[in-house]
Amino acid sequence: MIMKTFQGKVTAKLAALSAISLLAFSAPLLAASLDLSGRSDDDSQQDSTRKPAQVIDFVGVKKGDKVLDLLAGGGYYSELLSRAVGDKGAVTLQIPKAYLKYAEKSLEVRLANDRLKNVTYLLSEAENLKLSENTYDSAFLVLGFHDMFFKEEGWDFTADEVMPQVFKSLKSGGKLLVIDHDAADNSGIRDVKSLHRIDSAFVKADLEKRGFKLIKTSKLLENHNDDHSKIVFIPELRRKTDRFVMLFEKI
């Protein structure tokens, strides 16, 4: 009787350990299963340096989620998120009018014939982003945060106006992904306009002042050959910059 009880406990423990091991080894399922096919050549060519499946895994996006793609540009991530969240999920592709001169043609092709049925195209400005409160499980802000720290004619999309609205739009515990071109240490926002770079330490401090908590970072998009002194658009750095990847949580 004692032996049977002992064997039963051992069996139960092994089963539990197997379940934990299975969970540990099967956790990054999306990176392996996300369908990257059937997209434009330009999108596909970017995958090797942007590593979108791994980034989406890093955020923890799952089927049925509602995701905000803020300052989405031509919608590279919006299309992938559309696939990641599935038919029961939803993606909001947000851009301001000032982005249209760069992104309008790409968006026309991407959204033609309602091909991304779970993606809502939202053209909105900083003073009123038109975001519903407590709606999103996560928000993606990819290569756009630095743009919120300078003003010029035709561009006034500031973090002070935008980020409180993003905060309100996230559910409690909602995630905010920020990816951007890293800048020199202790440079703050000095290079946001001239080089299109922003200091990762500044980003962390700024967003934590706004109520977000940094919960993890990733080295996925690091490039140690980028010394942070050059503008991000030069050919040798185009889409190859040293980029920080930070995940914040609404607390």
TORLUMPA-162374 format. One line per field, with one value per residue: x, y, z of N, C-alpha, C in turn; chain; residue in three letters. Coordinates in Angstrom, 2 decimals. Example, Ala and Ser with C-alpha at 12.3 -4.5 7.8 and 13.67 -1.06 7.14 Angstrom:
2
n.X = [13.19 12.85] .
n.Y = [-5.69 -2.25] .
n.Z = [7.80 7.08] .
ca.X = [12.30 13.67] .
ca.Y = [-4.50 -1.06] .
ca.Z = [7.80 7.14] .
c.X = [13.20 12.90] .
c.Y = [-3.30 0.03] .
c.Z = [7.80 7.87] .
chaine = [A A] .
residu = [Ala Ser] .
***
This chain:
251
n.X = [0.84 1.91 3.98 2.51 1.26 3.48 4.47 2.37 2.54 5.03 4.52 2.57 4.11 6.07 4.41 3.53 5.97 6.58 4.55 5.23 7.72 6.92 5.40 7.41 9.05 7.31 6.43 7.20 5.38 4.22 6.22 7.13 4.85 3.56 2.29 4.16 3.97 2.80 2.88 3.97 6.94 8.64 7.92 8.60 11.35 12.18 11.91 14.11 15.75 14.00 12.69 9.95 8.16 9.41 9.42 6.66 6.04 7.55 6.08 3.81 1.44 -1.72 -4.21 -7.33 -6.79 -6.89 -5.22 -3.29 -1.72 0.33 1.18 1.63 2.70 3.29 1.99 3.27 3.60 0.93 -0.34 0.86 0.14 -2.58 -2.78 -1.75 -3.60 -5.92 -9.25 -11.03 -9.83 -8.63 -7.19 -5.97 -4.95 -3.18 -2.49 -1.32 -2.31 -0.01 1.71 0.85 2.05 4.24 3.27 0.84 0.49 1.45 -0.37 -2.77 -2.43 -2.04 -4.44 -6.34 -9.41 -10.52 -8.81 -7.59 -9.45 -9.85 -8.63 -8.71 -8.55 -7.31 -7.27 -5.97 -5.37 -2.97 -4.23 -6.67 -6.88 -8.87 -9.32 -10.77 -11.35 -9.71 -9.43 -7.46 -5.29 -2.63 -0.20 1.61 4.47 6.50 9.52 8.72 8.54 10.53 9.79 7.94 9.09 9.91 9.08 7.81 6.92 3.79 3.97 3.08 3.00 3.01 4.51 3.45 0.81 -0.06 0.68 -0.72 -3.31 -2.91 -2.23 -4.68 -6.18 -5.36 -6.03 -6.21 -3.11 -2.32 -0.02 2.76 4.71 7.82 9.94 12.90 15.37 18.43 20.29 23.25 24.73 23.30 22.30 19.70 17.03 18.36 19.12 16.83 15.62 17.69 19.15 17.27 17.14 16.88 17.62 17.75 17.66 16.45 13.91 12.90 12.80 11.04 8.59 8.01 7.46 5.02 3.32 3.69 5.25 8.42 8.87 10.33 13.20 14.72 17.37 17.11 17.26 19.68 22.64 25.88 27.67 26.77 27.42 25.88 26.18 25.41 22.96 19.91 19.12 21.11 22.62 24.18 23.13 20.44 17.53 19.03 19.86 21.02 18.73 16.67 14.55 11.74 9.44 6.62 4.26 0.89 0.15] .
n.Y = [-1.21 1.23 1.38 1.59 4.05 5.71 5.30 6.37 9.08 9.72 9.28 11.27 13.53 13.38 13.65 16.27 17.65 17.05 18.40 21.03 21.18 20.81 23.11 25.02 24.47 24.81 27.37 29.61 29.52 31.06 32.26 30.17 29.37 31.51 32.75 33.87 34.13 35.08 37.84 41.21 41.65 43.56 43.66 41.03 41.04 42.63 41.10 39.62 41.41 42.67 40.75 39.88 37.82 36.87 39.21 39.68 37.44 38.09 40.15 38.77 38.44 37.05 34.79 36.32 38.70 42.31 44.79 47.74 49.41 51.83 54.88 53.58 53.64 52.24 49.92 47.47 45.94 45.81 44.07 41.60 41.36 41.15 38.55 37.22 37.66 36.58 35.61 36.28 38.33 41.79 44.56 47.84 50.13 52.90 56.14 59.55 62.37 63.56 61.47 60.37 61.15 59.56 57.00 56.45 55.17 52.59 51.77 51.77 49.60 47.55 47.47 47.06 45.99 45.07 43.22 42.70 41.84 42.10 44.41 47.76 50.85 53.80 57.15 59.69 62.47 64.01 65.54 64.34 61.13 59.34 56.93 54.22 53.80 51.53 49.25 47.86 45.02 45.15 47.54 48.56 50.37 51.21 52.31 54.95 56.51 58.42 60.43 61.90 63.94 66.26 69.29 70.58 72.43 71.32 69.06 67.89 66.00 65.14 63.51 64.25 64.82 62.49 60.04 59.87 59.30 56.86 55.33 55.31 53.90 51.30 48.13 47.29 46.19 45.96 45.83 47.73 47.97 49.22 50.01 51.36 53.41 53.34 55.79 57.78 57.27 58.94 61.00 61.74 63.39 64.67 63.92 63.35 64.61 65.27 62.88 60.93 59.31 58.04 58.13 55.19 55.05 57.43 56.97 54.91 56.25 58.35 57.08 55.64 57.70 58.35 56.44 53.86 50.65 49.29 46.04 44.08 43.62 43.19 41.79 41.35 42.99 44.24 45.90 45.94 47.13 49.57 52.78 54.82 57.42 58.28 59.28 57.49 56.75 56.35 54.35 52.10 51.67 51.54 50.10 48.49 49.40 49.83 48.79 49.30 47.20 47.29 46.34 47.50 47.83 48.65 50.02] .
n.Z = [0.00 0.86 -0.99 -3.39 -2.97 -2.88 -5.47 -6.88 -6.19 -7.25 -9.97 -10.42 -9.89 -11.89 -14.10 -13.72 -13.92 -16.55 -17.86 -17.19 -18.47 -21.10 -21.44 -21.14 -23.36 -25.45 -25.42 -27.18 -29.48 -31.52 -33.05 -34.56 -35.91 -37.12 -40.08 -42.65 -45.32 -48.67 -48.73 -49.62 -51.66 -50.62 -47.89 -47.13 -47.54 -45.47 -43.22 -42.22 -40.86 -39.15 -37.68 -37.06 -36.12 -33.81 -32.32 -31.96 -30.48 -28.20 -27.10 -26.45 -27.84 -28.64 -30.00 -30.62 -29.39 -29.00 -30.70 -30.88 -33.45 -33.43 -35.05 -37.51 -40.06 -43.22 -42.58 -42.08 -39.66 -38.92 -40.72 -40.09 -37.42 -37.75 -38.69 -36.49 -34.38 -35.33 -36.56 -34.52 -33.24 -33.27 -35.00 -34.83 -37.10 -36.92 -38.10 -38.47 -40.55 -41.58 -42.09 -44.42 -46.83 -46.98 -46.65 -47.94 -50.49 -50.00 -48.06 -49.49 -51.20 -49.33 -47.90 -49.79 -51.29 -48.94 -47.73 -45.32 -43.02 -40.28 -39.56 -38.68 -40.19 -39.02 -39.23 -37.54 -35.29 -33.00 -31.00 -30.68 -30.72 -31.14 -29.80 -28.16 -24.65 -22.35 -24.04 -25.59 -25.69 -26.18 -27.39 -30.21 -30.88 -33.13 -34.18 -34.03 -31.74 -31.29 -33.01 -31.64 -30.24 -31.41 -33.16 -36.18 -39.13 -40.12 -38.60 -35.56 -33.29 -30.40 -27.54 -25.08 -25.64 -26.91 -25.53 -22.98 -23.94 -25.22 -23.01 -21.60 -23.43 -23.26 -21.75 -18.23 -17.14 -19.72 -22.53 -23.75 -26.50 -27.40 -29.94 -31.17 -32.88 -31.38 -29.51 -28.74 -25.52 -22.76 -24.31 -24.46 -25.93 -27.89 -30.52 -31.95 -34.15 -35.95 -36.40 -36.15 -33.89 -30.51 -27.08 -25.25 -22.47 -21.81 -22.90 -21.27 -18.75 -19.36 -20.10 -17.81 -16.07 -17.03 -16.17 -17.07 -16.70 -17.08 -18.11 -19.43 -21.60 -24.86 -26.82 -29.45 -31.76 -31.77 -32.97 -33.02 -34.68 -35.33 -34.49 -33.45 -34.29 -36.75 -39.21 -39.53 -42.07 -43.96 -46.55 -45.61 -43.10 -43.33 -42.29 -40.65 -38.23 -34.80 -32.61 -29.81 -27.83 -26.00 -23.48 -21.96 -19.26 -18.48 -15.44] .
ca.X = [0.00 2.82 4.68 1.57 1.07 4.72 4.52 1.36 3.07 6.10 3.88 1.94 5.17 6.65 3.43 3.56 7.23 6.47 3.68 6.01 8.72 6.21 5.07 8.64 9.58 6.33 5.97 7.29 4.71 3.86 7.37 7.22 3.61 3.03 2.41 4.81 3.88 1.73 3.01 4.75 8.38 9.28 7.69 9.37 12.77 12.45 11.73 15.37 16.30 12.98 12.36 8.61 7.54 10.03 8.96 5.27 6.14 8.10 4.96 2.82 0.19 -2.38 -5.46 -8.44 -6.35 -7.07 -3.90 -3.14 -0.46 0.39 2.12 1.87 3.33 2.65 1.22 4.04 3.23 -0.53 -0.71 1.30 -0.70 -3.87 -2.69 -1.48 -4.78 -6.95 -10.57 -11.72 -9.09 -8.78 -6.02 -6.21 -3.80 -3.33 -1.49 -1.81 -2.27 1.36 2.37 0.30 2.95 5.19 2.66 -0.48 0.48 1.60 -1.62 -3.78 -2.21 -2.18 -5.82 -7.24 -10.43 -10.81 -8.06 -7.30 -10.81 -9.86 -7.83 -9.41 -7.65 -7.69 -6.53 -6.31 -4.31 -2.51 -5.16 -7.75 -6.53 -10.10 -9.13 -11.67 -10.62 -9.70 -9.79 -6.40 -4.43 -1.27 0.02 2.92 5.00 7.73 10.31 7.98 8.52 11.42 9.09 7.07 9.87 10.28 8.00 8.15 5.71 3.06 4.16 2.89 2.49 3.88 4.29 2.61 -0.58 -0.38 0.87 -1.82 -4.43 -2.54 -2.33 -6.10 -6.76 -4.95 -6.66 -5.34 -2.14 -2.01 1.39 3.21 5.99 8.52 11.18 13.37 16.79 19.11 21.17 24.40 24.43 23.08 21.96 18.29 16.31 19.20 19.27 15.57 15.33 18.85 19.57 16.11 17.51 16.48 18.36 16.89 17.50 15.44 12.61 12.48 12.44 9.87 7.37 7.71 6.81 3.66 2.52 4.05 6.34 9.22 8.86 11.44 13.85 15.25 18.53 16.81 17.55 20.94 23.68 27.03 28.43 26.17 27.99 24.87 26.57 24.98 21.51 19.49 18.70 22.21 22.46 24.77 22.37 19.01 16.89 20.02 20.34 20.96 17.41 16.26 13.22 11.28 8.03 6.08 2.92 0.06 -0.04] .
ca.Y = [0.00 2.37 1.44 2.10 5.48 6.38 5.28 7.31 10.44 9.89 9.42 12.59 14.54 13.32 14.22 17.72 18.14 16.95 19.50 22.26 21.14 21.02 24.53 25.79 24.30 25.16 28.74 30.50 28.86 31.96 32.48 29.02 29.11 32.70 32.64 35.05 34.03 35.81 39.28 41.87 41.39 44.52 43.18 39.81 41.39 43.26 40.16 39.13 42.40 43.14 39.58 40.19 36.74 36.86 40.41 39.47 36.50 38.82 40.91 37.82 38.55 35.75 34.79 37.01 39.99 43.59 45.41 49.05 49.67 53.30 55.41 52.30 53.78 51.49 48.79 46.22 45.15 45.62 42.86 40.44 41.28 40.66 37.09 36.71 37.70 35.73 36.14 36.80 39.47 43.02 45.42 49.22 50.72 54.34 57.11 60.91 62.79 63.88 60.24 59.88 61.38 58.45 55.68 56.29 54.17 51.27 51.42 51.47 48.23 46.62 47.39 46.96 44.94 44.58 41.96 42.48 42.09 42.43 45.63 49.04 51.95 54.98 58.38 60.57 63.40 63.95 66.15 63.37 59.92 58.59 55.59 53.85 53.51 50.16 48.43 47.08 44.13 45.63 48.59 48.51 51.67 50.74 53.33 56.21 57.29 59.58 61.49 62.66 64.87 67.48 69.93 71.35 72.76 70.16 67.91 68.25 64.75 65.10 62.48 64.78 64.68 61.15 58.89 59.69 58.66 55.46 54.71 55.09 52.95 49.94 47.49 47.14 45.15 45.96 45.97 48.70 47.67 50.35 49.72 52.57 53.51 53.80 56.95 57.79 57.29 60.24 62.02 62.12 63.60 65.57 63.49 62.83 65.19 65.27 61.51 60.06 58.39 58.47 57.41 54.19 55.40 58.49 56.36 54.22 57.23 59.12 56.28 55.30 58.89 58.41 55.38 52.55 49.98 48.45 44.68 43.31 44.12 42.15 42.14 40.82 43.91 44.94 45.90 46.57 47.86 50.90 53.55 55.80 58.79 58.56 59.27 56.09 56.51 56.12 53.00 51.01 51.48 51.45 48.89 47.67 50.15 49.26 49.16 48.73 46.58 47.40 46.04 48.16 47.39 49.65 49.63] .
ca.Z = [0.00 0.94 -2.27 -4.40 -2.72 -3.29 -6.93 -7.37 -6.01 -8.23 -11.29 -10.48 -9.96 -13.24 -15.03 -13.53 -14.49 -18.00 -18.29 -17.09 -19.53 -22.36 -21.48 -21.34 -24.70 -26.47 -25.20 -28.35 -30.59 -32.59 -33.94 -35.47 -36.63 -37.80 -41.53 -43.23 -46.78 -49.34 -48.51 -50.66 -51.65 -49.72 -46.53 -46.90 -47.47 -44.18 -42.11 -41.65 -39.94 -38.19 -36.85 -36.54 -35.35 -32.48 -31.62 -31.57 -29.36 -27.06 -26.52 -25.94 -28.57 -28.80 -30.75 -29.99 -28.81 -29.68 -30.71 -31.51 -34.15 -33.38 -36.04 -38.18 -41.37 -44.30 -42.05 -42.04 -38.49 -38.86 -41.46 -39.33 -36.22 -38.22 -38.73 -35.15 -33.49 -35.92 -36.91 -33.34 -32.74 -34.03 -35.05 -35.25 -37.79 -36.72 -38.54 -38.68 -41.96 -41.99 -42.52 -45.68 -47.96 -46.99 -46.48 -48.55 -51.56 -49.38 -47.38 -50.50 -51.64 -48.20 -47.44 -50.96 -51.35 -47.58 -47.60 -43.89 -42.53 -38.86 -39.37 -38.85 -40.55 -38.24 -39.51 -36.41 -34.91 -31.61 -30.04 -30.47 -31.45 -31.37 -29.26 -27.06 -23.43 -21.82 -25.20 -26.22 -24.91 -26.38 -28.39 -30.85 -31.29 -33.75 -34.88 -34.09 -30.50 -31.41 -33.75 -30.73 -29.44 -32.13 -33.90 -37.37 -39.87 -40.59 -37.70 -34.15 -32.73 -29.24 -26.52 -24.01 -26.06 -27.41 -24.64 -22.03 -24.63 -25.40 -21.68 -21.31 -24.38 -22.89 -20.61 -17.07 -17.44 -21.15 -22.84 -24.74 -27.11 -28.02 -30.66 -31.83 -33.16 -30.17 -29.65 -27.84 -24.08 -22.11 -25.30 -24.30 -27.19 -28.70 -31.91 -32.49 -35.46 -36.84 -36.72 -35.93 -32.82 -29.17 -26.04 -24.61 -21.05 -21.78 -23.18 -20.05 -17.73 -19.81 -20.05 -16.41 -15.50 -17.57 -15.57 -17.60 -16.00 -17.93 -17.56 -20.00 -22.80 -25.71 -27.65 -30.78 -32.87 -31.53 -34.00 -32.39 -35.70 -35.42 -33.37 -33.01 -34.66 -38.12 -39.45 -39.73 -43.45 -44.88 -47.09 -44.82 -41.88 -43.64 -41.75 -39.94 -37.08 -33.46 -32.10 -28.52 -27.80 -24.62 -23.25 -20.78 -18.84 -17.83 -14.04] .
c.X = [0.87 3.53 3.78 1.36 2.28 4.80 3.52 1.85 4.16 5.52 3.26 2.99 5.81 5.71 3.44 4.82 7.20 5.63 4.43 7.04 8.09 5.86 6.29 9.13 8.61 5.84 6.07 6.65 4.49 5.01 7.49 6.00 3.07 3.32 2.97 4.67 2.80 1.74 3.87 6.22 9.09 9.12 8.59 10.86 13.15 12.48 13.04 15.97 15.28 12.51 10.96 7.97 8.09 9.58 7.53 5.20 6.58 6.99 3.93 1.47 -0.40 -3.67 -6.55 -8.07 -6.80 -5.77 -3.95 -1.77 -0.37 1.49 2.59 2.53 2.57 1.97 1.94 3.62 1.73 -0.95 -0.33 0.47 -2.09 -3.88 -2.52 -2.72 -5.94 -8.29 -11.30 -10.99 -9.29 -7.51 -6.46 -4.91 -3.96 -2.17 -2.12 -1.66 -0.87 2.12 1.96 1.25 4.01 4.50 1.40 -0.51 0.59 0.30 -2.72 -3.66 -2.51 -3.65 -6.83 -8.19 -10.69 -10.07 -7.66 -8.58 -10.86 -8.99 -8.68 -8.39 -8.14 -6.75 -6.91 -5.09 -4.06 -3.55 -6.36 -7.48 -7.73 -9.98 -10.13 -10.84 -10.75 -10.05 -8.71 -5.62 -2.97 -1.26 1.45 3.30 6.41 8.35 9.59 8.06 9.40 10.74 8.22 7.81 10.48 9.06 8.57 6.85 5.05 3.21 4.08 2.23 3.30 3.50 3.37 1.13 -0.96 -0.37 -0.20 -3.05 -4.15 -2.68 -3.79 -6.71 -6.42 -5.79 -5.70 -4.40 -1.77 -0.55 1.63 4.59 6.57 9.82 11.62 14.88 17.49 20.08 22.34 23.96 24.31 22.74 20.51 17.59 17.09 19.16 17.96 15.25 16.49 19.24 18.42 16.43 17.06 17.17 17.42 16.66 16.46 14.04 12.06 12.00 11.17 8.59 7.02 7.10 5.36 2.80 2.77 5.21 7.10 9.29 9.91 11.98 14.37 16.43 18.34 17.35 18.81 21.86 24.87 27.94 27.90 26.65 27.11 25.19 26.04 23.46 21.09 19.18 19.86 22.18 23.02 24.03 20.87 18.45 17.87 20.54 20.32 19.66 17.16 14.83 12.79 9.80 7.62 4.69 2.18 -0.22 -1.04] .
c.Y = [1.25 2.56 2.01 3.60 6.26 6.45 6.26 8.74 10.73 10.11 10.80 13.68 14.57 13.92 15.74 18.31 18.09 18.08 20.82 22.32 21.42 22.48 25.35 25.70 24.72 26.60 29.62 29.88 29.78 32.15 31.35 28.91 30.32 32.62 33.94 35.09 34.96 37.30 39.89 41.51 42.31 44.10 41.99 40.09 42.02 42.27 39.76 40.12 42.90 42.02 39.69 39.08 36.69 38.06 40.23 38.47 37.21 39.60 39.98 37.94 37.16 35.90 35.49 38.35 41.18 44.37 46.74 49.13 51.17 53.81 54.26 52.41 53.04 50.22 47.46 45.35 44.89 44.34 41.60 40.26 40.78 39.14 36.52 36.65 36.89 36.41 36.77 37.98 40.68 43.86 46.81 49.77 52.23 55.11 58.50 61.30 63.06 62.67 59.81 60.08 60.27 57.09 55.43 55.21 52.76 50.83 51.08 50.03 47.24 46.41 47.21 45.78 44.28 43.28 41.67 42.81 42.47 43.64 46.85 50.13 53.22 56.14 59.39 61.37 63.39 64.48 65.24 62.15 59.05 57.12 55.35 53.48 52.03 49.12 47.43 46.22 44.56 46.73 48.46 49.93 51.41 51.85 54.66 57.06 58.53 60.75 62.36 63.72 66.01 68.00 70.61 71.61 71.50 68.93 68.37 67.06 64.43 64.00 62.97 64.69 63.22 60.08 58.77 59.02 57.18 54.70 54.37 54.03 51.50 49.42 47.51 45.97 45.06 46.29 47.05 48.29 48.93 49.83 51.01 52.49 54.08 54.94 56.82 57.86 58.73 61.36 62.46 62.21 64.51 65.22 63.04 63.37 65.04 63.86 60.50 58.93 58.95 57.55 56.47 54.51 56.50 57.90 55.68 55.22 57.98 58.31 55.86 56.49 58.98 57.25 53.99 51.97 49.11 47.04 43.78 43.99 42.93 42.69 41.69 41.68 44.74 44.84 46.66 47.29 49.26 51.71 54.72 57.24 59.21 58.54 57.88 55.75 56.26 54.64 51.89 50.75 51.28 50.09 47.96 48.37 49.32 49.72 48.50 48.22 46.54 47.07 46.64 47.61 48.56 49.19 50.56] .
c.Z = [0.00 -0.39 -3.36 -4.25 -3.19 -4.81 -7.53 -7.29 -7.04 -9.62 -11.46 -10.63 -11.33 -14.27 -14.95 -14.15 -16.01 -18.56 -18.28 -18.21 -20.88 -22.52 -21.80 -22.78 -25.78 -26.35 -26.44 -29.59 -31.78 -33.57 -34.96 -36.37 -37.40 -39.29 -42.10 -44.75 -47.34 -49.11 -49.61 -50.56 -50.68 -48.26 -46.22 -46.76 -46.14 -43.02 -41.44 -40.65 -38.90 -37.25 -36.23 -35.71 -33.93 -31.65 -31.12 -30.42 -28.07 -26.33 -25.90 -26.60 -28.80 -29.59 -29.94 -29.38 -29.66 -29.55 -31.45 -32.16 -34.34 -34.30 -36.94 -39.54 -42.43 -43.87 -42.05 -40.86 -38.43 -39.57 -40.69 -38.06 -36.57 -38.24 -37.32 -34.27 -34.04 -36.11 -35.73 -32.71 -33.63 -33.92 -35.51 -35.83 -37.74 -37.33 -38.59 -40.16 -42.45 -42.49 -43.93 -46.85 -48.07 -47.13 -47.30 -49.62 -50.99 -48.72 -48.37 -50.98 -50.52 -47.82 -48.57 -50.83 -50.00 -47.29 -46.16 -43.12 -41.05 -38.53 -39.65 -39.09 -39.87 -38.55 -38.43 -35.98 -33.40 -30.63 -29.75 -31.33 -31.78 -30.94 -28.13 -25.83 -23.04 -22.88 -25.61 -25.23 -25.05 -27.43 -28.90 -31.28 -31.83 -34.60 -35.00 -32.85 -30.60 -32.12 -32.85 -29.94 -30.25 -32.87 -35.13 -38.12 -40.44 -39.71 -36.26 -33.45 -31.48 -28.24 -25.42 -24.36 -26.31 -26.33 -23.54 -22.66 -24.87 -24.09 -21.36 -22.22 -24.05 -21.73 -19.42 -17.31 -18.90 -21.40 -23.89 -25.22 -27.72 -28.62 -31.32 -32.04 -31.93 -30.51 -28.67 -26.39 -23.58 -23.10 -25.22 -25.65 -28.14 -30.19 -32.58 -33.88 -36.42 -37.29 -36.65 -34.94 -31.48 -28.16 -25.28 -23.13 -20.87 -21.97 -21.93 -19.00 -18.09 -19.66 -18.63 -15.68 -15.93 -17.08 -16.11 -16.78 -16.99 -17.34 -18.19 -21.25 -23.62 -26.52 -29.10 -31.92 -32.62 -32.74 -33.46 -33.39 -35.93 -34.22 -32.91 -33.44 -36.02 -38.23 -39.90 -41.18 -44.41 -45.31 -46.21 -43.52 -42.13 -43.23 -41.03 -38.68 -35.79 -32.83 -30.74 -28.62 -26.33 -24.53 -21.91 -20.47 -18.20 -16.40 -13.36] .
chaine = [A A A A A A A A A A A A A A A A A A A A A A A A A A A A A A A A A A A A A A A A A A A A A A A A A A A A A A A A A A A A A A A A A A A A A A A A A A A A A A A A A A A A A A A A A A A A A A A A A A A A A A A A A A A A A A A A A A A A A A A A A A A A A A A A A A A A A A A A A A A A A A A A A A A A A A A A A A A A A A A A A A A A A A A A A A A A A A A A A A A A A A A A A A A A A A A A A A A A A A A A A A A A A A A A A A A A A A A A A A A A A A A A A A A A A A A A A A A A A A A A A A A A A A A A A A A] .
residu = [Met Ile Met Lys Thr Phe Gln Gly Lys Val Thr Ala Lys Leu Ala Ala Leu Ser Ala Ile Ser Leu Leu Ala Phe Ser Ala Pro Leu Leu Ala Ala Ser Leu Asp Leu Ser Gly Arg Ser Asp Asp Asp Ser Gln Gln Asp Ser Thr Arg Lys Pro Ala Gln Val Ile Asp Phe Val Gly Val Lys Lys Gly Asp Lys Val Leu Asp Leu Leu Ala Gly Gly Gly Tyr Tyr Ser Glu Leu Leu Ser Arg Ala Val Gly Asp Lys Gly Ala Val Thr Leu Gln Ile Pro Lys Ala Tyr Leu Lys Tyr Ala Glu Lys Ser Leu Glu Val Arg Leu Ala Asn Asp Arg Leu Lys Asn Val Thr Tyr Leu Leu Ser Glu Ala Glu Asn Leu Lys Leu Ser Glu Asn Thr Tyr Asp Ser Ala Phe Leu Val Leu Gly Phe His Asp Met Phe Phe Lys Glu Glu Gly Trp Asp Phe Thr Ala Asp Glu Val Met Pro Gln Val Phe Lys Ser Leu Lys Ser Gly Gly Lys Leu Leu Val Ile Asp His Asp Ala Ala Asp Asn Ser Gly Ile Arg Asp Val Lys Ser Leu His Arg Ile Asp Ser Ala Phe Val Lys Ala Asp Leu Glu Lys Arg Gly Phe Lys Leu Ile Lys Thr Ser Lys Leu Leu Glu Asn His Asn Asp Asp His Ser Lys Ile Val Phe Ile Pro Glu Leu Arg Arg Lys Thr Asp Arg Phe Val Met Leu Phe Glu Lys Ile] .
***
